[in-house]
Amino acid sequence: MELVWALQNLTPTSILDILLVALFFYALSFFIRGTQAVALLRGVVVLVAVLALVSNTLQLLALRWLLENLVTVLAIAIPIIFQPEIRRVLERLGQGGLLERDQAPETLRLRIIEDICTAAERLAERRHGALIVLERRSSLGEYVRTGVPMDAEVSPQLLLTVFWPKTELHDGAAIIDRSGRVAAAAAVLPLSSARNLSQPKLGTRHRAALGLSEISDAIIVVVSEETGRISIANSGRLIAKLDSKRLRTILNAFYGLDRRPTGSIWSRVNESLQTLLPRSRRGQERA
């Protein structure tokens, strides 16, 4: 009866309101996809649905009262439980605009790609582990501060020296900032919070690369110390088993080409969603 009444009183404004709410939750689903928040949210929905079904079927007044007042508790709990995902959404929406710093020229970025590919190929041959971060729109200042400041020009020789196993700088990440210079080495990155990885035996370097890619738009190149395989982490996904040719192609697509975001909120939301759309299943192969 209430459904019939609602349909009879449906107005264009109400339809627009429903569509906007649906669009909000649809967009939100892209940001939490692939994180532990999905399993947690699924568990909460299943638990509430079962309790609601039991309380309505058996006419349990106390349980029904508890469910009705659960909204207040969830309003406090959700920001705490989903803090990483909420932060990620706000950072993506806040990227770009008038306060955005200038990115390195395209010619410089293409040269950096060549230097990284050359260094990664030699590091892979020597089985020297490496973690190279390319900063894009998301600021990585807090991670740069955890490392050793360098402010050096990118070159294959520098990267090979940094990741030489007997140096003090090899155990960490080298971060290349937006100006195209090595801002720091031996930087500490956050480990991935995802528990449903298709590669449970990933090493610390790969988990750190995934962790940073989950909370920023950075591109992270990883060279495995055990296998010598090259991988790229981007948007919470790992593309593994790359040779220098495929590495160059992917870096050109993600980092080398000009990416000029517009200042509108909708365009940034759309770009964020496109970045988060699931790519081919070829990602997350065993590294």
C-alpha positions as CSV (number, residue, x, y, z in Angstrom):
1,M,0.0,0.0,0.0
2,E,2.8,2.4,0.9
3,L,4.6,1.5,-2.3
4,V,1.5,2.4,-4.4
5,W,1.2,5.7,-2.5
6,A,4.9,6.4,-3.2
7,L,4.5,5.7,-6.9
8,Q,1.4,7.9,-7.2
9,N,3.2,10.8,-5.5
10,L,6.4,10.5,-7.5
11,T,7.5,13.8,-9.0
12,P,10.4,14.7,-11.4
13,T,12.2,16.2,-8.5
14,S,11.9,13.0,-6.5
15,I,13.2,11.0,-9.5
16,L,16.2,13.3,-9.8
17,D,16.8,13.0,-6.1
18,I,16.8,9.2,-6.3
19,L,19.1,9.2,-9.3
20,L,21.6,11.4,-7.6
21,V,21.7,9.2,-4.5
22,A,22.0,6.1,-6.7
23,L,24.9,7.8,-8.6
24,F,26.6,8.7,-5.3
25,F,26.6,5.1,-4.1
26,Y,27.6,3.8,-7.6
27,A,30.6,6.2,-7.7
28,L,31.5,5.3,-4.1
29,S,31.6,1.6,-5.0
30,F,34.5,2.2,-7.4
31,F,36.6,3.8,-4.7
32,I,36.2,0.9,-2.2
33,R,36.5,-1.8,-4.8
34,G,39.5,-4.1,-4.1
35,T,39.9,-3.0,-0.5
36,Q,39.0,-4.7,2.8
37,A,36.1,-2.3,3.1
38,V,34.1,-4.4,0.6
39,A,34.1,-7.5,2.7
40,L,33.4,-5.4,5.9
41,L,30.5,-3.6,4.2
42,R,29.1,-6.9,2.9
43,G,29.2,-8.4,6.4
44,V,27.4,-5.4,7.9
45,V,24.6,-5.5,5.2
46,V,24.1,-9.3,5.6
47,L,24.0,-9.0,9.4
48,V,21.5,-6.1,9.4
49,A,19.3,-7.9,6.8
50,V,19.2,-11.1,8.8
51,L,18.4,-9.3,12.1
52,A,15.6,-7.3,10.3
53,L,14.1,-10.5,8.8
54,V,14.2,-12.2,12.2
55,S,12.7,-9.3,14.1
56,N,9.8,-8.8,11.6
57,T,9.1,-12.5,11.3
58,L,9.0,-13.3,15.1
59,Q,7.8,-9.8,16.1
60,L,10.8,-9.2,18.4
61,L,10.1,-5.6,19.6
62,A,13.4,-5.2,21.4
63,L,15.5,-6.3,18.4
64,R,13.4,-4.0,16.1
65,W,14.0,-1.1,18.4
66,L,17.8,-1.8,18.3
67,L,17.8,-1.9,14.5
68,E,15.9,1.4,14.3
69,N,18.4,3.1,16.6
70,L,21.4,1.6,14.8
71,V,21.5,4.5,12.3
72,T,23.0,6.8,15.0
73,V,25.7,4.3,15.8
74,L,26.5,3.8,12.2
75,A,26.8,7.5,11.6
76,I,29.7,7.5,14.1
77,A,31.2,4.2,13.2
78,I,31.3,4.5,9.4
79,P,33.8,7.5,9.3
80,I,36.1,5.6,11.7
81,I,35.9,2.2,10.0
82,F,36.1,3.5,6.4
83,Q,38.6,6.3,7.1
84,P,41.2,5.2,4.4
85,E,38.5,4.9,1.8
86,I,36.9,8.3,2.7
87,R,40.4,9.9,2.6
88,R,41.0,8.4,-0.8
89,V,37.7,9.8,-2.2
90,L,38.4,13.3,-0.8
91,E,41.9,13.3,-2.2
92,R,40.8,12.3,-5.6
93,L,38.1,15.0,-5.7
94,G,40.6,17.6,-4.5
95,Q,43.2,16.8,-7.1
96,G,43.8,19.4,-9.8
97,G,42.5,23.0,-9.9
98,L,44.2,26.3,-9.3
99,L,46.5,25.0,-6.5
100,E,47.9,22.2,-8.6
101,R,51.7,22.4,-9.0
102,D,53.2,22.3,-12.5
103,Q,54.1,19.0,-13.9
104,A,57.4,18.3,-15.6
105,P,57.4,18.9,-19.4
106,E,56.4,16.0,-21.6
107,T,59.9,15.8,-23.1
108,L,61.4,15.4,-19.6
109,R,58.9,12.8,-18.6
110,L,59.7,10.8,-21.7
111,R,63.4,10.9,-20.9
112,I,62.7,9.8,-17.3
113,I,60.8,6.9,-18.7
114,E,63.8,5.8,-20.8
115,D,66.1,6.2,-17.8
116,I,63.8,4.1,-15.6
117,C,63.4,1.4,-18.3
118,T,67.2,1.2,-18.7
119,A,67.8,1.0,-14.9
120,A,64.9,-1.5,-14.4
121,E,66.3,-3.8,-17.0
122,R,69.8,-3.8,-15.5
123,L,68.4,-4.2,-12.0
124,A,66.3,-7.2,-13.1
125,E,69.3,-8.8,-14.7
126,R,71.3,-8.4,-11.5
127,R,68.4,-9.4,-9.2
128,H,68.7,-6.1,-7.3
129,G,65.3,-5.1,-5.7
130,A,64.0,-1.7,-6.5
131,L,61.0,0.6,-5.7
132,I,60.7,3.6,-8.0
133,V,57.8,6.0,-7.4
134,L,56.6,8.6,-10.0
135,E,54.5,11.4,-8.4
136,R,51.6,12.7,-10.3
137,R,48.8,14.9,-9.0
138,S,48.6,13.4,-5.5
139,S,51.2,15.0,-3.2
140,L,53.7,12.5,-1.8
141,G,55.4,15.0,0.5
142,E,54.7,13.0,3.7
143,Y,56.5,10.0,2.2
144,V,59.4,12.1,0.8
145,R,60.0,13.3,4.4
146,T,60.5,9.7,5.6
147,G,63.5,9.2,3.3
148,V,66.9,10.7,2.6
149,P,66.6,14.1,0.7
150,M,68.4,14.1,-2.6
151,D,67.0,16.6,-5.1
152,A,69.0,14.9,-7.9
153,E,68.5,14.6,-11.7
154,V,67.1,11.2,-12.8
155,S,69.6,8.9,-14.5
156,P,70.1,5.2,-14.9
157,Q,73.4,5.4,-13.1
158,L,71.8,7.2,-10.1
159,L,69.0,4.6,-9.8
160,L,71.5,1.7,-10.1
161,T,73.6,3.2,-7.4
162,V,70.7,3.8,-5.1
163,F,69.5,0.3,-5.3
164,W,72.9,-1.4,-5.1
165,P,72.4,-3.9,-2.2
166,K,75.5,-2.7,-0.3
167,T,74.4,1.0,-0.1
168,E,72.4,2.5,2.8
169,L,69.7,3.7,0.4
170,H,68.6,0.5,-1.3
171,D,66.1,-0.6,1.3
172,G,63.2,1.8,0.5
173,A,61.7,3.7,-2.3
174,A,63.1,6.4,-4.6
175,I,60.5,9.1,-5.2
176,I,60.6,11.2,-8.4
177,D,58.6,14.3,-7.8
178,R,56.4,16.2,-10.2
179,S,59.3,18.4,-11.3
180,G,61.1,15.3,-12.6
181,R,63.8,15.1,-10.0
182,V,64.6,12.4,-7.4
183,A,63.3,14.0,-4.3
184,A,64.3,11.3,-1.8
185,A,65.6,7.7,-1.5
186,A,65.0,5.1,1.2
187,A,61.5,6.4,1.6
188,V,59.0,4.4,3.6
189,L,55.7,3.6,1.9
190,P,52.4,2.3,3.5
191,L,51.7,-1.4,3.0
192,S,48.6,-2.5,1.3
193,S,45.6,-2.9,3.5
194,A,43.8,-5.3,1.2
195,R,43.4,-8.8,2.5
196,N,42.0,-10.5,-0.6
197,L,45.1,-10.2,-2.8
198,S,45.2,-12.8,-5.6
199,Q,49.0,-13.0,-4.8
200,P,49.2,-13.9,-1.1
201,K,53.0,-14.4,-1.3
202,L,53.8,-10.8,-2.4
203,G,56.9,-9.4,-0.8
204,T,57.2,-6.2,1.2
205,R,58.2,-4.1,-1.9
206,H,55.1,-5.2,-3.8
207,R,52.8,-4.6,-0.9
208,A,54.3,-1.2,-0.4
209,A,53.8,-0.4,-4.0
210,L,50.1,-1.5,-3.9
211,G,49.6,0.4,-0.6
212,L,50.8,3.7,-2.1
213,S,48.8,3.2,-5.3
214,E,45.6,2.6,-3.2
215,I,45.8,6.0,-1.6
216,S,47.3,8.1,-4.4
217,D,47.5,8.3,-8.2
218,A,51.3,7.6,-8.2
219,I,52.9,5.1,-10.6
220,I,55.2,2.7,-8.8
221,V,57.8,0.5,-10.6
222,V,58.9,-2.6,-8.7
223,V,61.8,-4.9,-9.4
224,S,61.7,-8.2,-7.4
225,E,64.9,-9.1,-5.6
226,E,64.0,-12.8,-5.6
227,T,62.8,-13.3,-9.2
228,G,64.1,-10.2,-11.0
229,R,60.6,-9.6,-12.5
230,I,59.4,-6.1,-13.2
231,S,56.0,-4.9,-12.1
232,I,53.9,-1.7,-12.1
233,A,51.4,-0.7,-9.4
234,N,48.6,1.8,-10.2
235,S,45.2,2.4,-8.7
236,G,45.5,-0.5,-6.3
237,R,46.3,-3.0,-9.1
238,L,49.5,-4.8,-10.0
239,I,50.7,-5.4,-13.5
240,A,53.4,-8.0,-13.3
241,K,55.9,-9.9,-15.5
242,L,56.9,-7.0,-17.6
243,D,59.9,-6.7,-19.9
244,S,61.5,-3.4,-20.8
245,K,59.3,-2.9,-23.9
246,R,56.0,-3.4,-22.0
247,L,57.3,-1.3,-19.1
248,R,58.0,1.5,-21.5
249,T,54.6,1.2,-23.2
250,I,52.7,1.3,-19.9
251,L,54.7,4.2,-18.5
252,N,54.2,6.2,-21.7
253,A,50.4,5.6,-21.3
254,F,50.2,6.4,-17.5
255,Y,52.9,9.0,-17.1
256,G,54.5,10.1,-20.4
257,L,51.5,11.6,-22.1
258,D,50.1,15.0,-21.2
259,R,47.2,14.8,-18.7
260,R,45.6,18.1,-18.3
261,P,42.7,18.0,-15.9
262,T,40.0,20.6,-16.0
263,G,38.9,22.5,-13.0
264,S,35.3,21.2,-12.7
265,I,34.4,18.8,-10.0
266,W,32.5,16.5,-12.4
267,S,35.5,16.1,-14.7
268,R,37.7,15.1,-11.7
269,V,35.0,12.7,-10.5
270,N,34.8,11.2,-14.0
271,E,38.5,10.9,-14.4
272,S,38.8,9.2,-11.0
273,L,36.1,6.7,-11.9
274,Q,37.8,6.0,-15.2
275,T,41.1,5.4,-13.3
276,L,39.4,3.1,-10.9
277,L,37.5,1.0,-13.5
278,P,38.7,-2.6,-13.5
279,R,41.4,-3.3,-16.1
280,S,42.2,-6.6,-17.7
281,R,42.5,-9.7,-15.6
282,R,46.2,-9.9,-16.6
283,G,47.0,-7.6,-13.7
284,Q,48.1,-9.2,-10.4
285,E,49.9,-12.1,-11.8
286,R,52.4,-13.7,-9.6
287,A,55.3,-11.3,-9.3
